[in-house]
């Protein structure tokens, strides 16, 4: 039967079989080539710090610490990244959440200088919203205490607590993954900072009164970066 196949066709078939049998010419991608692509870096600071083709000089300047519940805290630092060969300087803030020793690595997140103003404005509105919600709950509690209490009948459920029902939340998220917010559940109001979304160890929780302190630290960080040359 091979005699019936033209020589050119036969040679082509043999070449195709030979190439298909070689690992480098397989039509199916190798397993080690199927690894997922790394997500794009969202901040200019991260882009600069991840470069491999240039000298990178990083300077940090301590700004302050935000204390949280159970001894947790977030440390805030001013960051300047310089690439001398390109006369490039990039500024921002780094937020580091310390974890319990031997329970994992510290979690950190970055925010570029050009986004810092939006975060500050967002915090100003968040503080107003938190204070407004707290005042509403206190007002309802006072009205409920001053008003007549409906009788509780044996065959009926007790009346609902007029203060326990309201709930609200406010969250500001940066492009680098930093999240700041507060959650109102009835009488309880809790604020949080999550330096990134990659680990449950990245968050701290604190009372709403510390939100203004966090806002002041951001203002100090902004002033420090401007003094270093950020524009």
C-alpha positions as CSV (number, residue, x, y, z in Angstrom):
1,X,0.0,0.0,0.0
2,X,2.9,2.3,0.6
3,X,3.8,2.0,-3.1
4,X,0.5,3.7,-3.9
5,X,1.3,6.9,-1.9
6,X,3.4,9.5,-3.7
7,X,6.9,10.1,-2.3
8,X,6.2,13.7,-1.4
9,X,3.0,12.9,0.5
10,X,4.7,10.0,2.3
11,X,7.7,12.2,3.3
12,X,5.3,14.9,4.7
13,X,3.4,12.4,6.8
14,X,6.6,11.0,8.3
15,X,7.9,14.5,9.1
16,X,4.6,15.4,10.8
17,X,4.6,12.2,12.9
18,X,8.3,12.9,13.9
19,X,7.6,16.4,15.0
20,X,4.5,15.5,16.9
21,X,6.4,12.9,18.9
22,X,9.0,15.5,20.0
23,X,8.1,17.2,23.4
24,X,9.0,20.7,22.1
25,X,6.5,20.4,19.2
26,X,3.5,19.1,21.1
27,X,0.3,20.9,20.3
28,X,-0.8,20.7,24.0
29,X,0.9,23.2,26.3
30,X,3.1,21.8,29.0
31,X,1.8,21.8,32.5
32,X,4.6,24.2,33.7
33,X,3.5,26.7,31.0
34,X,-0.1,26.8,32.4
35,X,0.7,28.8,35.5
36,X,-1.7,31.7,36.0
37,X,-0.4,35.1,35.1
38,X,0.5,37.4,38.0
39,X,-2.1,40.2,38.5
40,X,-1.0,43.7,37.4
41,X,0.5,45.8,40.1
42,X,-1.9,48.7,41.0
43,X,0.4,51.3,42.6
44,X,3.3,53.2,41.1
45,X,5.3,52.3,44.3
46,X,4.8,48.6,43.7
47,X,5.7,48.9,40.1
48,X,9.0,50.6,40.9
49,X,9.9,48.2,43.7
50,X,9.2,45.2,41.5
51,X,11.6,46.3,38.8
52,X,14.7,44.2,38.0
53,X,16.5,46.3,35.5
54,X,17.6,49.3,37.6
55,X,19.1,50.4,40.9
56,X,16.3,51.1,43.3
57,X,16.9,53.2,46.5
58,X,14.1,53.1,49.1
59,X,13.9,55.5,52.1
60,X,11.3,55.2,54.9
61,X,10.2,57.8,57.4
62,X,8.1,56.8,60.5
63,X,4.8,58.7,60.8
64,X,3.0,56.9,63.6
65,X,1.0,53.9,64.8
66,X,-2.7,53.2,64.9
67,X,-3.6,50.9,67.9
68,X,-6.3,48.3,67.5
69,X,-8.1,45.8,69.6
70,X,-6.2,42.9,71.3
71,X,-2.8,44.6,70.9
72,X,-3.0,44.8,67.1
73,X,-1.6,47.8,65.4
74,X,-0.9,49.4,62.0
75,X,2.4,51.3,61.5
76,X,2.4,54.1,59.0
77,X,5.6,55.2,57.2
78,X,6.4,57.7,54.5
79,X,8.1,56.0,51.5
80,X,10.4,57.5,48.9
81,X,11.5,55.2,46.0
82,X,14.2,56.6,43.7
83,X,15.6,55.2,40.5
84,X,18.7,57.4,39.9
85,X,19.4,56.3,36.3
86,X,16.0,57.7,35.3
87,X,16.0,60.7,37.7
88,X,12.7,59.2,39.0
89,X,11.3,59.7,42.5
90,X,8.0,58.2,43.7
91,X,6.3,58.9,47.0
92,X,3.6,57.4,49.1
93,X,2.7,55.8,52.4
94,X,3.2,52.2,53.7
95,X,0.8,50.6,56.1
96,X,2.2,47.6,58.0
97,X,-0.1,45.4,60.2
98,X,2.0,43.5,62.7
99,X,0.9,39.9,63.4
100,X,1.4,37.7,66.5
101,X,5.0,36.3,66.5
102,X,5.3,32.9,64.9
103,X,1.8,33.2,63.5
104,X,2.7,34.5,60.0
105,X,4.4,37.3,58.3
106,X,3.6,41.0,58.7
107,X,1.0,42.3,56.2
108,X,1.7,45.5,54.4
109,X,0.0,47.8,51.8
110,X,1.0,50.9,49.9
111,X,-0.8,54.0,48.7
112,X,0.7,56.5,46.1
113,X,0.9,60.2,47.0
114,X,-1.5,61.1,44.3
115,X,-4.3,59.1,45.9
116,X,-3.6,60.2,49.4
117,X,-5.8,63.3,49.1
118,X,-8.8,61.2,48.1
119,X,-8.3,59.0,51.1
120,X,-8.2,62.0,53.4
121,X,-11.4,63.5,51.9
122,X,-13.0,60.1,52.2
123,X,-12.1,59.9,55.9
124,X,-13.5,63.3,56.5
125,X,-16.9,62.2,55.1
126,X,-16.6,58.9,57.0
127,X,-16.0,60.7,60.3
128,X,-19.1,62.9,59.7
129,X,-21.2,59.8,58.9
130,X,-20.0,57.9,61.9
131,X,-20.8,60.8,64.2
132,X,-24.2,61.4,62.6
133,X,-25.1,57.7,63.0
134,X,-24.0,57.7,66.6
135,X,-26.1,60.8,67.3
136,X,-29.1,59.2,65.7
137,X,-28.8,56.1,67.9
138,X,-28.3,58.2,71.1
139,X,-31.4,60.2,70.2
140,X,-33.5,57.1,69.6
141,X,-32.3,55.7,72.9
142,X,-33.3,58.9,74.8
143,X,-36.7,58.9,73.1
144,X,-37.3,55.3,74.0
145,X,-36.3,55.8,77.6
146,X,-38.5,58.9,78.0
147,X,-41.6,57.4,76.2
148,X,-44.2,55.0,77.7
149,X,-43.3,51.4,77.5
150,X,-46.0,49.2,75.9
151,X,-47.2,46.3,78.1
152,X,-45.8,42.9,77.5
153,X,-48.6,40.4,77.2
154,X,-48.0,36.7,78.0
155,X,-49.1,35.6,74.5
156,X,-47.0,38.2,72.6
157,X,-43.3,38.7,71.9
158,X,-41.6,41.6,73.7
159,X,-41.5,44.9,71.7
160,X,-38.5,45.4,69.5
161,X,-35.6,47.5,70.7
162,X,-35.9,50.8,68.7
163,X,-32.1,51.3,69.0
164,X,-30.9,47.8,68.1
165,X,-32.3,47.7,64.6
166,X,-30.4,50.4,62.6
167,X,-27.3,49.3,60.7
168,X,-25.0,51.1,58.3
169,X,-21.5,50.8,56.9
170,X,-19.0,53.1,55.1
171,X,-15.9,51.8,53.3
172,X,-13.1,53.6,51.3
173,X,-10.9,51.3,49.2
174,X,-7.7,52.4,47.4
175,X,-6.4,50.9,44.1
176,X,-3.6,49.2,46.0
177,X,-6.0,47.2,48.3
178,X,-6.1,49.4,51.4
179,X,-9.6,49.5,53.0
180,X,-10.8,51.8,55.7
181,X,-14.3,51.8,57.1
182,X,-16.8,51.7,59.9
183,X,-19.7,49.4,60.6
184,X,-22.8,50.3,62.7
185,X,-24.9,47.6,64.2
186,X,-27.4,48.9,66.6
187,X,-25.6,50.6,69.5
188,X,-22.2,49.2,68.4
189,X,-19.9,51.1,66.0
190,X,-16.6,49.5,64.9
191,X,-13.9,50.9,62.6
192,X,-11.3,48.9,60.8
193,X,-8.2,49.2,58.6
194,X,-7.2,46.4,56.2
195,X,-3.8,47.0,54.7
196,X,-4.5,44.6,51.9
197,X,-7.0,41.9,50.9
198,X,-4.7,39.0,50.7
199,X,-4.9,37.7,54.3
200,X,-7.2,37.8,57.3
201,X,-4.2,39.0,59.4
202,X,-4.2,42.2,57.4
203,X,-6.9,44.0,59.5
204,X,-7.2,45.8,62.8
205,X,-10.4,47.0,64.6
206,X,-10.8,50.0,66.8
207,X,-13.4,52.4,68.2
208,X,-14.8,55.2,66.1
209,X,-13.0,57.7,68.3
210,X,-9.6,56.6,66.9
211,X,-10.8,57.4,63.4
212,X,-9.9,61.1,63.9
213,X,-6.4,60.1,65.2
214,X,-5.9,58.0,62.0
215,X,-6.9,61.1,59.9
216,X,-4.3,63.2,61.7
217,X,-1.6,60.7,61.0
218,X,-2.5,60.8,57.3
219,X,-2.2,64.6,57.4
220,X,1.2,64.3,59.0
221,X,2.2,61.7,56.4
222,X,1.1,64.0,53.6
223,X,3.1,66.9,55.1
224,X,6.2,64.8,55.4
225,X,6.0,63.6,51.8
226,X,5.6,67.2,50.5
227,X,8.6,68.2,52.5
228,X,10.6,65.4,50.8
229,X,9.6,66.7,47.4
230,X,6.3,65.0,46.5
231,X,4.1,67.0,44.2
